[in-house]
């Protein structure tokens, strides 16, 4: 991700392609997105959400949500493939 427009594009891809997504926040400065979901998302579904976009996930880190919620947080690191 290079700019705020890239952040919006990545966020839109996740919202469009992932069911059960509660919140998504992306940062081009950190080259990372944080996904919150009411279920544990499968790694293959997360990668598939970005398929064909030029973005490649470099790492996935799962964090259980707070004890009183059903949300799960996932931190993703990105690299954009230049054509």
C-alpha positions in Angstrom: 0.0 0.0 0.0 1.4 3.4 -1.0 -1.4 5.9 0.0 -4.8 6.4 1.6 -6.4 5.4 -1.7 -4.6 2.0 -1.5 -6.0 1.7 2.1 -9.5 2.3 0.8 -9.1 -0.2 -2.0 -7.8 -3.0 0.3 -10.6 -2.2 2.8 -13.2 -2.5 0.0 -11.8 -5.8 -1.2 -12.1 -7.3 2.3 -15.6 -5.9 2.9 -16.7 -7.3 -0.5 -15.1 -10.7 -0.2 -15.2 -11.7 3.4 -18.4 -12.6 5.2 -18.6 -12.0 9.0 -16.3 -9.0 8.8 -17.1 -6.5 11.6 -14.4 -3.9 11.0 -11.3 -3.4 8.8 -8.6 -0.8 9.2 -5.6 -0.5 6.9 -2.5 1.7 7.2 -0.3 2.4 4.2 2.4 3.6 6.6 2.5 0.3 8.5 1.6 -1.7 5.4 -0.9 -3.6 7.5 -4.6 -4.2 7.9 -6.4 -5.2 11.0 -9.5 -7.3 10.5 -12.1 -7.9 13.2 -14.6 -10.7 12.6 -17.2 -12.6 14.6 -15.6 -15.9 13.5 -12.1 -17.0 13.0 -11.3 -16.3 9.3 -9.5 -19.0 7.3 -6.1 -18.0 5.9 -7.1 -19.2 2.4 -10.2 -17.0 2.5 -8.2 -14.0 3.5 -5.7 -14.5 0.7 -8.5 -15.2 -1.8 -10.2 -11.8 -0.9 -7.1 -10.1 -2.4 -6.7 -12.4 -5.4 -5.9 -10.6 -8.6 -5.4 -7.2 -6.9 -1.6 -7.2 -6.9 -1.5 -7.3 -3.1 0.3 -10.3 -1.4 -0.1 -11.1 2.3 3.3 -11.5 3.9 2.1 -12.6 7.3 -1.0 -13.3 9.4 -1.2 -12.9 13.1 -4.3 -13.9 15.0 -5.4 -12.3 18.3 -8.4 -13.5 20.3 -10.9 -10.8 21.0 -11.8 -9.6 24.5 -13.3 -12.2 26.8 -16.8 -10.6 26.6 -16.9 -10.4 22.8 -17.0 -12.8 20.0 -14.6 -10.8 17.8 -11.2 -11.9 16.5 -8.5 -9.6 15.4 -6.1 -10.4 12.6 -3.1 -8.3 11.7 -1.9 -8.7 8.1 1.3 -7.4 6.5 1.2 -6.6 2.8 3.4 -6.2 -0.3 2.1 -4.8 -3.6 3.4 -6.4 -6.7 4.5 -3.8 -9.2 3.6 -4.6 -12.9 
